[in-house]
Amino acid sequence: MSSDPLVQAGSIRGALARAWTSWRGPVVPDYVPAAPAPSPRELWLWRLDRIRDALEQARVVLEQQGWTSGAWFTVRQPSGQPLSVTTTEAFALRDPRREVLGSCLVGTLVRLADDPDRAPSVADVWGCVDELYEAMHEQLGHDAFPPGRIYSHQQRRARLQTLTAWNDAPGRTREQVLDLLDRAIARTIVAPCT
């Protein structure tokens, strides 16, 4: 039997294990500690921030591009005259890269949701519809629900139709539409303070 410790079976394994350990370095865990889940209030505030941002963007678009009534969008004819587009034609104009002369309140929100260069999502735009509807209710002297509520799809479709009818009412002005947007924005600002 050999007296060399490296030749002995147990010693060779030990030497190899020590060499492998020193060569490998320390083992680093392969997980990242999970961030704490946001509270319901934090989620509500985050949602209100996104809705307010979308409302502010809609206001800027209506100020810069113009507002229209009786159609989702107004485009320029080859003769240079403005033309209100039909509902069928409006679907092609949801693309924000297409030029429009003006859009109604709902058309503006639809274009924001379809714009890949802007932050609002479809959920944010539906939140805008909710806040605009409640702001309209407040403006008419009725009680309104608190900001940030989430409604069913059927309720939101009815609210969208009501906002469209309000936008297209005879005598409606751009200033009234901007005022409604300001009221909805104010609801999202004041809500966290209450």
C-alpha positions in Angstrom: 0.0 0.0 0.0 1.3 3.5 -0.9 1.8 6.1 1.8 1.2 9.0 -0.7 -2.1 10.7 0.4 -3.0 11.7 -3.1 -2.9 8.2 -4.3 -5.3 7.0 -1.6 -8.9 6.9 -2.9 -10.4 9.0 -0.1 -7.7 11.6 -0.3 -7.9 12.1 -4.1 -11.6 12.8 -3.8 -11.0 15.3 -1.0 -8.3 17.0 -3.0 -10.5 17.2 -6.1 -13.5 18.5 -4.1 -11.3 21.2 -2.6 -9.9 22.1 -6.0 -13.4 22.3 -7.5 -14.7 24.4 -4.7 -11.8 26.9 -4.9 -12.0 27.1 -8.7 -15.8 27.6 -8.8 -16.2 30.5 -6.4 -19.1 31.0 -4.1 -22.6 29.9 -5.1 -24.9 32.9 -5.8 -28.6 32.4 -5.4 -30.4 32.5 -8.7 -33.5 34.3 -7.4 -34.3 38.0 -6.9 -36.2 38.8 -3.8 -39.8 39.7 -4.7 -40.8 43.3 -4.2 -43.6 43.8 -1.8 -47.0 43.8 -3.5 -48.5 47.2 -3.8 -51.4 48.0 -1.5 -54.9 48.6 -3.0 -54.5 52.3 -2.4 -51.2 52.4 -4.2 -52.8 50.6 -7.2 -55.7 53.0 -7.1 -53.3 56.0 -7.1 -51.3 54.6 -9.9 -54.5 54.1 -11.9 -55.6 57.6 -11.3 -52.2 59.0 -12.4 -52.4 57.1 -15.7 -56.0 58.3 -16.2 -55.0 61.9 -15.5 -52.1 61.6 -17.9 -54.4 60.4 -20.6 -56.9 63.1 -20.0 -54.1 65.8 -20.1 -52.9 64.3 -23.4 -56.4 64.4 -24.8 -56.7 68.0 -23.8 -53.4 68.9 -25.6 -54.5 67.1 -28.7 -57.9 68.9 -28.8 -56.1 72.2 -28.3 -53.5 71.6 -31.0 -55.4 69.6 -33.6 -58.9 71.0 -33.2 -62.3 69.7 -32.1 -65.2 68.5 -34.2 -68.9 67.7 -33.5 -71.2 65.3 -35.3 -68.4 62.9 -36.4 -65.4 61.2 -34.8 -63.0 63.0 -37.2 -62.8 65.8 -39.7 -60.3 65.5 -42.6 -59.3 67.7 -45.5 -60.8 67.0 -48.9 -58.6 67.2 -52.0 -60.2 70.6 -52.6 -58.9 71.7 -49.2 -62.4 71.9 -47.6 -63.0 70.0 -44.3 -65.1 66.9 -44.4 -66.7 65.0 -41.5 -66.0 61.3 -42.0 -68.6 58.5 -41.6 -68.3 55.9 -38.9 -66.9 53.4 -41.4 -64.2 55.8 -42.6 -63.4 56.7 -39.0 -62.0 53.3 -38.2 -59.1 53.9 -40.6 -58.4 57.2 -38.9 -57.8 55.8 -35.5 -54.2 55.4 -36.6 -52.5 58.5 -35.1 -50.2 58.7 -38.1 -53.1 59.7 -40.3 -53.8 63.4 -40.5 -57.0 64.8 -39.2 -58.2 68.4 -38.9 -60.2 67.7 -35.8 -61.6 65.0 -33.6 -64.5 64.7 -31.2 -63.9 63.9 -27.5 -64.3 60.2 -28.0 -62.3 60.1 -31.3 -59.4 61.8 -29.5 -59.5 59.1 -26.8 -59.6 56.3 -29.4 -56.6 57.8 -31.2 -54.6 58.0 -27.9 -55.3 54.4 -27.2 -54.1 53.3 -30.7 -51.0 55.5 -30.6 -47.9 53.4 -30.0 -45.9 56.6 -29.2 -48.1 57.5 -26.3 -48.4 55.8 -22.9 -52.2 55.5 -22.5 -53.6 51.9 -22.8 -57.1 50.9 -23.6 -57.8 50.5 -19.8 -56.6 54.1 -19.2 -58.9 55.4 -21.9 -61.9 53.5 -20.4 -60.9 55.1 -17.1 -61.0 58.5 -18.9 -64.5 57.7 -20.1 -65.6 57.0 -16.5 -64.1 60.2 -15.2 -65.5 62.3 -18.0 -68.9 60.9 -17.4 -68.8 61.6 -13.7 -67.4 65.1 -14.4 -70.4 65.7 -16.7 -72.7 64.5 -14.0 -71.2 66.9 -11.5 -71.4 69.7 -14.1 -75.1 69.1 -14.5 -75.6 69.4 -10.7 -75.9 65.7 -10.0 -74.1 63.6 -7.4 -71.1 61.7 -8.8 -69.3 58.6 -7.7 -65.8 58.9 -6.3 -63.0 58.9 -8.9 -61.1 55.7 -9.8 -64.1 53.3 -9.8 -64.1 50.5 -12.3 -67.4 49.8 -14.1 -68.7 46.9 -16.2 -68.3 46.8 -19.9 -72.0 47.5 -20.5 -72.0 50.5 -18.2 -68.9 51.9 -20.0 -70.5 51.5 -23.4 -73.5 53.4 -22.2 -71.3 56.1 -20.8 -69.4 56.3 -24.1 -72.6 56.8 -26.0 -73.7 59.5 -23.5 -70.4 61.3 -23.9 -70.7 61.0 -27.7 -74.2 62.5 -27.6 -73.0 65.3 -25.2 -70.1 66.1 -27.6 -72.5 66.2 -30.6 -75.3 68.3 -28.9 -76.3 71.3 -30.9 -74.5 74.4 -29.8 -71.7 72.5 -28.0 -68.4 74.4 -28.1 -64.8 73.5 -27.9 -64.4 75.5 -24.7 -67.2 73.4 -23.1 -65.3 70.2 -24.1 -62.1 71.5 -22.7 -63.9 72.5 -19.5 -65.2 69.0 -19.1 -61.7 67.6 -19.6 -60.4 70.1 -16.9 -63.1 68.9 -14.5 -62.2 65.3 -15.1 -58.5 66.1 -14.6 -59.4 67.9 -11.3 -61.3 64.8 -10.1 -58.2 62.7 -10.4 -56.0 65.3 -8.7 -58.4 65.9 -5.7 -59.3 62.3 -5.1 -56.1 61.2 -3.4 -56.5 64.2 -1.0 -59.8 63.0 0.4 
